[in-house]
Amino acid sequence: MIIVMQPGAEKVQIEGVESKLGEMGFSPHRIQGVGRVVIGAVGERKVVFPTGLEVLSGVEKVVPISAPYKLVSREVKGTSSVVNVGELEIGGSQIVVMAGPCAVENEEQLLTIAHQVKAAGAQVLRGGAFKPRSSPYSFQGLELEGLKMLDRARLETGLKIVTEVLNPQECELVADYADIIQVGARNMQNFSLLREVGRTGKPVLLKRGLAATVEEWLMAAEYILAEDNFQVILCERGIRTFETSTRSTLDISAIPLAKELSHLPVIADPCHSSGTWRLAAPLSQAAVAAGADGLLIEVHHKPSEALCDGPQSLTPEKFSRLLNSVSLIAEALGRSVYIGEDLEAGGGL
């Protein structure tokens, strides 16, 4: 349930409600809405109405939540949330673009790509220091050295950093370097990891699992919010279907659905879903048209030499043209995409 406080409710009144919820066996989570405070009450206990909370000073109303995910639900917060990564806003009027290689391979590779995606218009640099791979013999990432390289790229370019964490024991280490902590598709229901990334207080990018329903995806996000970390970004990265001509199937319908059911921002990953750079532009256009708040794009200056996911990586030149094509759709919807330099031509999209 949620307790909606009256406009201008005093701090002592809000704390009084939170104290009462604790006595009742609930965990209170304060949410600052537009002009008023809403308190989410989470717990296993069955709520019986009236609750007695209705008569407390400063309370406007008590509302039951029907969705199994409570804090994530748009019933709790009617307005869309904006995740702040420093001065960067994710979920606002501007489409935020995260771009870079699948994996950090070496310093020269990372810095070259970082400068190129920054020039084209990216605001966040993606790059895996820890890599979950299907085969134990595939490149697994540079780990701490990769994190240090990402840190240098941030210092040189000013880009924010998003990188993946694989297990709870590494959360503190990754949080020391990352501006946004990524939880990958394979770990979407690693509940110990979700709790741990929630406790870092850092913004979290939560990818949808390969075979997860939208409800399961939102329930995974609930674990993070339950740790009082509301800085969560959902990422639709494609789901496994019977189709074999693409790596996965980008579920375009999940983007507006997740935004209807939840107040969290949603971005799309067209490269992982399709498995080929050739589909990245049209899928990006479709995602933005469906309401995506951002894009996660794989970019490599030498895709044929990439140690990880080369076939789905765009060259910097193709990435630049992708942003130009997406900006037209964003503009038609009253939104914008930051466009940097037009890089040298290198073949069509």
Secondary structure, DSSP 8 states (H G I E B T S, - for coil): -EEEE-TT--HHHHHHHHHHHHHTT-EEEEEE-SSSEEEEEE-SS---SS-SGGGSTTEEEEE---SS-SSSBTTT-SS---EEETTEEESSSEEEEEEE-SB---HHHHHHHHHHHHHHT-SEEE-BSS---SSTTS----THHHHHHHHHHHHHH--EEEEE--SGGGHHHHHHH-SEEEE-GGGTT-HHHHHHHHHH-S-EEEE--TT--HHHHHHHHHHHHTTT---EEEEE--B--S--SSSSB--TTHHHHHHHHBSS-EEE-HHHHHSSGGGHHHHHHHHHHTT-SEEEEEB-SSGGG-SS-GGG-B-HHHHHHHHHHHHHHHHHTT-EE---------S--
